[in-house]
Amino acid sequence: MEISINSLQERDAEELFEFEKNNRLFFEQMVPSRGEDYYNFETFKIRHKELLAEQQENKSKFYLIRDNSDKIIGRINLVDIDTTNDVAEVGYRVGQEYGGKGIGARALKLLLETEISVTKIKAKTTTNNIASQRVLEKNGFTQVSTSDDEFKMNGKKLQFINYILEL
């Protein structure tokens, strides 16, 4: 399957909301919930506009991962862009039916091939998210630490694993 990453646009709100809603339970198995309000379309539209404003100010870059029929199958973001310290943080999520197909790794590779204004990219994932760890390592990220703080999610004690990529 061919994929592309496209900058988040205002017109994407409804389709992205459906994608997030349809994959909520799957995502919440691996990452903390975004909260009940996130799944109210009126609230979602407000947050969507806030993301677009942040993107316009070059504080973040938000992308949708699309398949060859232009359907949203995931998202990937470069956030907290700090050009003074030359660092940003990457985050991504791929829909449940597309997991295990290398899409996360390919989307991250595409992101790294875009115009990136920093030389260091941080990432973090939970200790139980082996797929995400593989995506990062496949793209040259190095594990630098595991958080001392534990948190409970879905009845499991977890920690965050921190990664970095120096370009």
C-alpha positions in Angstrom: 0.0 0.0 0.0 1.3 3.4 -1.0 1.0 6.1 1.7 1.5 9.9 1.8 1.6 12.5 4.5 -0.3 15.7 4.0 -0.4 18.8 6.1 -3.4 19.1 8.4 -6.1 21.4 6.9 -9.3 23.0 8.2 -11.3 20.8 5.8 -10.0 17.6 7.5 -11.8 18.1 10.8 -14.8 15.9 10.2 -12.9 13.0 8.6 -10.2 13.2 11.3 -12.9 13.2 14.0 -14.4 10.0 12.6 -10.9 8.4 12.4 -10.1 9.3 16.1 -13.6 8.2 17.3 -13.4 4.9 15.4 -9.9 4.1 16.7 -10.4 5.4 20.3 -10.5 2.1 22.1 -7.5 0.8 20.1 -5.4 3.9 20.8 -6.3 3.9 24.5 -4.8 0.5 24.9 -1.3 2.0 24.2 -1.5 5.7 25.1 -3.4 7.7 27.8 -6.9 8.8 26.8 -7.4 12.3 25.3 -10.5 12.6 27.5 -14.2 12.4 26.9 -14.4 16.0 25.7 -12.1 15.2 22.7 -14.9 12.9 21.3 -17.5 15.7 21.2 -17.4 17.1 17.7 -17.9 20.8 18.8 -14.9 20.5 21.2 -12.9 18.6 18.6 -13.5 21.5 16.1 -12.1 24.0 18.6 -9.0 21.9 19.2 -8.6 21.4 15.5 -8.5 25.1 14.9 -6.0 25.5 17.8 -3.7 23.0 16.1 -4.0 24.8 12.8 -3.1 28.1 14.5 -0.1 26.4 16.2 1.0 25.0 12.8 0.6 28.5 11.2 3.0 29.9 13.9 5.5 27.1 13.0 5.3 25.8 16.6 4.2 22.4 15.3 3.7 20.5 12.0 0.6 18.2 11.8 0.2 15.6 9.1 -2.4 13.1 8.2 -1.2 9.7 6.9 -3.3 8.8 3.9 -3.6 5.6 1.8 -3.7 5.7 -2.0 -7.4 6.2 -2.0 -6.9 9.4 0.1 -8.4 7.9 3.3 -6.9 8.9 6.7 -5.1 5.9 8.1 -3.1 7.7 10.7 -1.4 10.9 11.8 2.1 12.0 12.5 3.2 15.3 14.1 6.3 17.3 14.8 5.5 19.3 18.0 7.1 21.7 20.4 9.4 22.9 17.7 12.2 24.9 19.4 14.5 26.4 16.8 16.6 28.1 19.5 17.6 24.7 21.0 17.2 23.0 17.6 14.9 20.3 18.9 11.3 19.1 18.4 9.2 16.0 19.4 7.5 13.5 17.1 4.3 11.6 17.8 2.2 9.3 15.6 -0.7 6.9 15.6 -1.9 4.5 13.0 -5.4 3.2 12.9 -6.1 -0.3 14.1 -6.8 -2.0 10.8 -3.5 -0.7 9.4 -1.3 -1.8 12.3 1.5 -4.3 11.6 1.9 -3.2 8.0 4.9 -0.9 8.4 2.9 2.2 7.9 4.1 4.0 11.0 7.8 3.4 10.0 7.1 4.6 6.4 5.2 7.7 7.6 8.1 8.6 10.0 10.6 8.1 7.2 8.5 10.5 5.0 8.3 13.0 7.8 12.1 12.9 8.2 12.4 13.6 4.5 10.3 16.8 4.7 11.8 20.1 5.5 12.7 19.9 9.2 14.1 23.0 10.9 15.8 21.1 13.8 18.7 18.8 14.2 17.3 16.7 17.1 14.0 15.0 17.4 12.7 13.5 20.6 10.1 10.8 20.9 8.6 8.8 23.7 6.4 5.7 24.0 5.1 3.5 26.7 6.9 0.4 27.8 4.1 -1.8 26.5 4.1 -0.3 23.0 6.6 -2.5 21.3 5.4 -1.6 17.8 6.1 2.1 18.4 9.5 1.3 19.8 10.3 -0.7 16.6 9.1 2.3 14.4 11.5 4.6 16.1 14.5 2.3 16.1 13.9 1.4 12.4 14.2 5.1 11.6 17.5 5.6 13.5 16.2 6.8 16.9 18.2 5.8 19.9 16.7 4.9 23.3 18.2 7.3 25.8 16.2 6.6 29.0 13.2 5.2 30.7 11.2 7.4 33.0 11.5 6.8 36.7 7.8 7.6 37.1 5.3 4.8 36.8 1.7 5.3 35.9 -1.2 2.9 35.7 -3.1 2.5 32.4 -5.6 -0.3 31.7 -4.6 -2.0 34.9 -0.9 -2.2 34.0 2.0 -0.3 35.5 3.8 1.5 32.7 6.7 3.9 32.1 7.7 6.2 29.3 10.7 5.2 27.2 12.5 8.3 25.7 14.3 8.3 22.4 16.3 10.8 20.3 17.4 11.2 16.7 20.2 13.5 15.8 20.0 14.6 12.2 
